[in-house]
Amino acid sequence: MKTPVQPLTGANQLTEPKPEPSPGSTTPKGTLSRTNTDTVTAKYPASQAPFKRFTYYFIPVPPEKNFTIFDLQTTHKLDKAKTRGIPSTIVNFNGRKHIFDLETCTYHPESDPKFVKNFQIVRRPEQWYYQDVDGTIQPYDPETNFKIFSGKENGLEIIPDVKIGHHEYEINLKEMKQRNKKTSTERIIYSESVITSMKNWPVFIDKKTKVPEGETTMIRQLNENEPEYKKVEAYFRMNMASFILKKERTLTGSKTELIPTNKITKIEKIVNPKLREQWEFLLEKIKRDNNDNNKNIEYTKLLWHGSGTLPPPVIYQDVHYGWKINYSSAKNLWGPGLYFGEDAQYCHKYVYRTGGRRQIFLAEVIIGDDIISLEDDTIREPWMKDDGKTRYDSVCGVRHEKSWIWVVYASGRAYPCYLLEYED
């Protein structure tokens, strides 16, 4: 008999208390309690950034002696199996190989099938976001987020009483807006699925493009009205503020002035047919290595990259690799690799500067079957999979509780699609 995923209503609804991080430990603290209906309520550490990426949480029942939620990499592996429809999987856990059955919600050491334990699967509520006054997109706090999530699940169009700090709001799920009850100020809201779609779209690079004689690359400046320009701009603006808030005291009180910042001067699309052909060859190879194009793997991501002191043409004019692993530093947080991020603001400090302006790449990166990791500068290649035969294709991690980073450890796995230039 299959054990169902716990619902998110009534006694089983999820809560997100403030986490109590354990420095230096890969096992975050959480709690597990029973309600008067004898169902398990999981108070999981979802406000800890690494765990926010997962669709599901896996909680031992009853709690283990030293932890109440499975560690980061175990959760990532189980989450992958669950979302890909894999009924059971082998995971190295607590120094031993364990077989996790995701249909019966049981697990046991591979060497001891009789030593069976239970666990619970809890689905994470979808994250909701709002556009802040500076133009960036910010996540709602856990309590507000759950109100919006529950309202959406219950078919509500209006959530009338939402208190955030000292302010009261009305959330309109039909118009996708948040309205301040006192000032009537409205802001756009976004579901997690919309935000995800804003970060990734199919990029068409015509390999039949005729580049100028003696050149490897054709650069085309996008027009502000082109859909492609708008997509790159929207992704950039998620984390890069359009305005700086300047508050001044006046005789009658205070006033707030919005000062423009991070003005985009141009967005260029990069067409390097030979480099794209090489990139597509590597992509097909990685697909074959992962069970011949597993449809459940997100093989590529559009990610930002700052090239530091390296002029962008060195990367986008190369016909073999683009980014080369020998350019990487051994002092990086996840070892010597090629680093790309979802957060343009995080990459901002690493961008190339020229003539008072900054240039940042938006690249299509082959992440393949990735594995999450805490910071570890001893990494030289992705972790070995639990089958002991193959490795993951890339490593991912998070900085400052919100900035997701992907690291690849081989040349040629990123294609420079766009180069965005902006002023501070």
N, C-alpha and C positions, 0 to 999 in steps of 0.2 A: 504493500500500500504506500502510495506517495504521500510525503508530508508536505502540505501546502506552505507557500511563503506566507508569513504572518501579515495580516492586513494592517492598514494604517489608520484604523478608526477605533473609537471607543477605548477600551482598556489597553489595546495594543498600539496606540498611537505613539509615535516617536517623540522623544524630548531631547533637547540639546543643552545640557547644563554647561557652565564654563568648565573647560577641561583643566585637569591638573597634570601638566606635562611632566614627565620624568626625564630630566636631563641625561643624555648619554644612553638612554634606553630605546630600543626599537619597539617596545610594547607600551602603548599609551594606556593610561588609566581609564577605566570606565566603570559603570555600575550595572548591576542586574538585580531586579527586584520582582516580587510577585504581587499582583493586585488581588482584590477580593474575588475576582472571577477565575483565579488560578491560571492566568495566561501571563506570559513573560513580557514585561515592558523593558525594552532595551534603551538605556540611557548611554548612547555611544558618543565617542569623542569626535563627532563630525565637524566640530568647529576647528579641529586640527586639520590644517590644509591638506596633507597627503590623503586623508581618508575621504575628503570631499569628492575625489575623483571617482570613487567606486559607486556602482549601481546598487550593490548589496553589501550587507554586513553579516558576518558569521560569528555567532556567539555560542561558546560552549555551555551546555546545560547538564548538570549544574556548573557554576563557574569553576575554572581550574584554580589550583592553589595560588599561583603567582600572577594570574591575569584573568580578565573577564571578557576580553575580545581578542581574537587572533591577531598576531603581529602583522606588520605592514605588507611584507612580501607574501605571506600566506593568504592574507585577504585579497591581494591583487590576483594571485593565481586562481583562487576559488571564484572570484568575481568574473574572471575571464571565462572559466569553465561554465559558470551559470549563464552568463549572457550569450555564450555560443551554443548553448543547448547540449553540453557534454554531461552525461549522467553521472560519471565518476572520474576522479583524477587522482594521481599520486603526487603528494607534496612532501618535500623534506621539511619536517616540523619537529622542533624540540630535539634536534640531532638525530632523528630517525625518519625513515620513509613511512608515511601514513597514506592509507587509502581513504579518500573522502567520497562518500556516496551522497550526491546532491538530490537524489530522489527520496531516500529514506531519512536523510539528515543524520547520518551516522558516520563515524570514522574510527579507524583502528590501525595499529602498527601493521605494516605489511608482513612482518614476521610473526605476528600474533593475532590472527583473525578473530579469536574468541574475546579479546580485550576491547569490546565495543563501547564507544561513548556516543553521546548525542550532541547535536548542536542545532541552533535555530538560525533561520535565514530571515533577515529583515531588510526590506527594501528602503533605500534612502529616498526621502521626499525630494521632488524636483526643486531645484534652486530657482528663485525669482530675483530679478534685478530692476533697478531704476536708473534713469539718467540724472546725474547730479548737476548742480548749477554750473559747474565748470566744464560740462560736456562729457565727462567720463561716465562709464557705466559701472555701477557699484552693486554688490549683492546685498539683499536684505539680511538683517540679523536673524538668527535661528527662530526666535519666537514669532516675529512678523512673517517670516517666510512660511512657517507652518500654518499660520492663519490663511495666507493666500493659497497655499497648496490645498488645504482642507476645503476652502471655499470653492476652488476650481473642481475638486473631486466631487463635491456635492451639488454641482451644477449652478452655483450662485453667479450672478452677473455683477452684483454690488456687494462689497464687504464694507459696511458703514463705519465701523468704529475700530480704527487701527491707531494705536498710540506708539509713537517712536520718540523716545526722549520726552521733551516737553510739548511736542506737537501732536495734533490729532489729524488723521487723514481718512479719506474715503478712497477705496480701491475699486476702480471700474474695470472688470475683467472683459467686458464687451468692447470697450473703447481702448483698453490697454493703457490706462492712465491712472496716476495717483494725484488726488486733489487735496490741498491743504484746506481744512475746514474754516480756518480763520482768514487766510489771505486769498483763498481761491486759486493759488498758484498750482499749475498742473505740470506734471512730469510724465514722460513716457516710461512705461514698464515693459519688461521683456521676460519671457519664459526661458528656461534653460535650453530648450530645443532650438529656439530662435537664435540665442547667443551662439550655440554650436554651429548653426548654419552660416552665421556671419563670419566665422573663423575659417571656413573651408569651402571652396567651390572648385569646379573643374577648370583647370587652366589649359587653354589650347595654345600649343607652341607649334607653328607650322614649320616642319622640318624641310619643306620644299622652298622656303623663303630664299630668295637670291640676295646674298649679302654683298656689300660693295667689294670690288676687286681688291685683293690683298688684305681683306679683313676677315675676321671669323664671326663677327657679331653685327647684328642690326639693332639699333636702339630707336624705339618709337615713343615719343612723348604722348601720353594719353591726354585727351581732352577732358575738361572738368565735367562735361555732360555725359561722357561715356559710362555705361553701367560698370565696366571694369574699374574705372577710376573711383567711382562711388563705393565699390566694394572694398577696395584697398584703403580708401579714406576712412570708411566706417570702422574697419578693423583697427586701424591706427588710433582712432579717436576713442576706442574703448578704454584705453589706459593713459593716453596722452591728452592732457587738458587743452581745451580750446581757449580757456580764459583763466586768469589769475584774479582771485578776489582781493580787492584792496579796500579795507574799512578805514574810514576817517571819522573822527569826532567833529561835530558841528555844534553851534550854539543851541540848536533845537534837539540835539540828540546825536545821531550818527548816520552816515550814508555809506553804501557799498558800491564800489565801482568795479566793473568787469574789464580787465585789461587783456586784450588778445595776446596769445602766446602760441608757440609751436606752429606757426603759420606754414602751411605746405606751399612750397614754391613750384614743385613739379613732381610728377610721377612718371617714370619711364618703364616701358615693358622691354624686356631683354629677350632677343631671339638669337640663339646660338645653336644652329641645327646640329652640328657634330656633337656638342656637349649634351644636347637634349637626347640625341640618339644613344649616347653612352649611358646616360641616366636611365633611360627606358630599358636598356639591356640589363642593367643591374636590378631594376625593379622587377622585371620578369623572373630573374634568377631567384630573388628573395621570395617571390610568390611560389615558385616551384619548390623551394626549400621548406615552405610552410604548407605542405600537403596540397600542392598544385592549386594555388589561388583560393585559399580559404576565404569565403565571402564574408566571414564574420570578423576578419582582421582589418583594422583601419591601417592600410599600408603606408599612406602618406599623410602629411600635415603641412599646412602653410604656416611657416614660423618666421619670426624676425631674427635678424642677425646684424650685429655691428662689427665691422671689420677692423676697428681700432686704427692703427697707423698704416694699415695695408690699403692702398688705393683700390677702390672697387673694380676698375678695369682689369687688375691682375687676376681677379676671380672670374669675372664674366666673359673675358676674352679667351680663357683657356679652353681648349677643345677636348681635353682628356678627363679632368677631374673637377675643375671649378675650385672647390675647397679641398685643400690637401692636408692630410693628417700631420705632415711634418711641420706645419705652421703652428700647431697647437702647443700649449705650455703644460709642463708636468705639474705646475702649481695650481691647476684648476681644481674645483671642488669635487668633481667626479673623475679626476685623473686626466691625462692627455687625450683629448677628444675634440670633436667639432661641436660647438654649442649653439643651440637655437632655442628661442623662447616664444611663448604666446603673448607675452606682455611687452609691448613696445617701450613702455616706460622703463622697465628693467634693462632693456638693451640700449637705452638712450645713452648711458654713460660709456658704452663701448663703441659708439658709432664713429665713422670716419668724418673728420672735419675739414672743410675746405672753404676759404674765403668768407668766413663768418657764418657758414651754413653747415648743416649736418646731413649725412647720407646714411640711410639704413636699408638693408636688403629685406625683401619678403621672399623667402625661398620655399620651394616644394621639397620637403625632406622625406626620405624613405625611412620611416621609423620601424616598419615591419611589426614583428611581435616583440613589444617592448616589455621591460620589467622595471618596477619602481624601486628606488633605492634611497636611503639616507645618504648624506654627503660622505664621500669616501674617496680621498685623493689617491688611494692605492689601486683603484680600478684601472685596468689596462685594456680590457675588452668586456663585453656584456657577460652577465652571469651564465653559467651552465644551466641548462634546463634539468628538471628532475629525472628525465630519462637517462641522463649521464652521457648522451651522445651528441646533442646539438646545443648551440648557444642561442640566447635571445639576440635580437637584431639591434637593439638600442637600449639605453638606460634613461629613465626619466626621474626627475626629482622636483622639489619645490623650494623656492627661496622667499623669505619674508612673508610666509604664510599665504601667499597668493600667486607668486610668479612661477609658472610651470616651465621647466627646462627639459629639453631632450638632447641627449648626447649620442653621436654616432662615432664609431672608432675606426672608420675606414674612409678613404678618399672617394669622391665621386657620388656620394649618396644624397647630395642636395643640388637642386638646380635653381639658380638665381632668376626668379621670374620677374621681379620688379625692383626698381631702385627708387626710393622715395627721398626727396630732398626737402628740408624744412629749416626754418629759422627759429632760434630760441625765443 
